[in-house]
Amino acid sequence: MAKKPYTEEHNPLVGYIRSKFQQSETSRIYDEKRWLTAYRNYRGLYGPEMAFRESEKSKVFVKITKTKVLASFGQIIEVLFGSGKFPIGVEPTPVPEEMAEYAHLKPQQMQQANGAAANGDLPNPYGFPGDGQQIPKGATADMLMENLAQEYRSIGLDEGPAPDSRSMPQIEPARIAAEKLQKVLHDQLEETEAIKILRHVFFEMCLLGTGILKGPFNEDKVYHNWKKDEETGAEAYIAKIKTVPKLEAVSCWYFYSDPNCTNMNDAEYVIQRHSFNGQQFADLIKRPLFREDAIK
């Protein structure tokens, strides 16, 4: 018996999404006209409303919009990425949780620590490249704070500010944990090419008035590695799959939100339109929650 063609009766969600999509598409027609006007002004193209005389075939178009867009885009990029790093930082909260804001070392503990350092029992607090104390990829704030708390207890630090800062060294464990977390975030953002993605978002923001950044969400990334066999000496390829965060720049033309909301926190739904070719559409079969018979 032949299978019936896939229709919306298989899943009411299809009809619900389609109705919301049409509602959002109809409500933003005035925004699309404004985007088209801005795009034509940037490219130096006349719109359909421009009428020519019988003796005219074209007119000079002064592309002032392109000059202004590129100038504003260059200023934003210079301010945010002038240092070559992603403009994000992590600061400890005024009242840290599960981590002391201050910790100090008493004079008698200093003597014990100095004796341990003289015997070589106390590790170098500053570290050095290749010392094996690098932050592991994928570490979270809880992991970093837990490791710091264990290190401070092993050294003998007491929680709280030092009664006498001149004779008792004082550190800020919460701030050190925030700095380590910031290092992890910068490493993850560099792997996701966040600067390149944000440049796309800022350019569309300058051109159309709105830039949309999607994420972060998870993605399985393949790390290529070759390992040499000690016995045979042959190199074997070993692929390592790791879940990493990912960002995506979504164009305004593919973004459909709830027309009744005033900000994204009040939006009932958000729809992103994906334009796939034949091969990309067929690859959806390998992903979960897609019907193989419907795609075929």
Residue pairs with C-beta under 8 A, 6 or more apart in sequence:
3 293
6 291
6 293
6 294
8 14
8 15
8 18
10 291
10 294
17 271
20 258
20 269
20 271
21 256
21 271
23 259
24 256
24 257
24 258
24 259
24 271
25 256
27 259
28 256
28 259
32 253
34 209
35 208
35 209
35 252
35 253
36 47
37 47
38 65
38 207
38 208
38 209
39 207
39 208
40 46
40 47
41 63
41 64
41 65
41 66
42 63
42 65
42 66
42 69
42 207
43 63
43 66
44 61
44 63
44 66
45 61
46 59
46 61
50 59
52 58
52 59
69 203
69 206
69 207
72 206
73 202
73 203
73 206
76 202
76 206
77 199
77 202
80 87
80 198
80 202
81 87
81 195
81 199
85 186
86 186
86 189
86 190
86 194
86 195
88 182
88 185
88 186
88 189
89 182
90 178
90 179
90 181
90 182
90 185
91 175
91 178
92 101
92 172
92 174
92 175
92 177
92 178
93 174
95 101
96 174
98 142
98 145
98 146
98 149
99 145
99 148
99 149
99 173
99 174
99 177
100 149
100 152
100 159
100 160
100 173
100 174
101 161
101 172
101 173
101 174
102 159
102 160
102 161
102 162
102 170
102 171
102 172
102 173
103 152
103 157
103 158
103 159
103 160
103 170
103 171
103 172
103 173
104 157
104 158
104 160
104 161
104 162
104 163
104 168
104 169
104 170
104 171
105 113
105 155
105 156
105 157
105 158
105 162
105 168
105 169
105 170
106 158
106 168
107 167
107 168
109 156
109 157
109 158
110 168
110 169
112 156
113 122
113 155
113 156
116 122
122 155
124 131
127 133
135 144
135 180
135 183
135 184
135 187
137 184
137 187
137 188
137 242
138 242
139 180
139 184
141 177
141 181
144 177
144 180
144 181
144 184
145 173
145 174
145 177
148 173
148 176
148 177
148 180
149 173
152 171
152 173
157 171
161 170
162 168
162 169
162 170
188 244
188 245
189 195
189 247
191 221
191 244
192 216
192 244
192 245
192 246
192 247
194 247
197 213
197 247
197 248
197 249
198 213
198 247
198 249
200 249
201 211
201 212
201 213
201 249
202 211
203 211
204 210
204 211
204 212
204 249
204 251
204 252
205 211
208 252
210 252
211 249
212 249
212 250
212 251
212 252
212 255
213 247
213 248
213 249
213 250
214 247
214 248
214 249
214 250
214 272
215 245
215 246
215 247
215 248
216 245
216 246
216 247
217 245
217 246
218 243
218 244
218 245
218 246
219 243
219 244
219 245
219 246
220 241
220 242
220 243
220 244
221 241
221 242
221 243
221 244
222 239
222 240
222 241
223 239
223 240
223 241
223 242
224 237
224 239
225 237
225 238
225 239
225 240
226 235
226 236
226 237
226 238
227 235
227 236
227 238
228 234
228 235
228 236
229 235
229 236
250 272
253 273
254 272
254 273
254 274
254 275
255 270
255 271
255 272
255 273
256 270
256 271
256 272
256 273
257 264
257 267
257 269
257 270
257 271
258 266
258 267
258 268
258 269
258 270
260 268
261 267
261 268
264 270
276 284
281 295
282 295
284 290
284 295
285 292
285 295
285 296
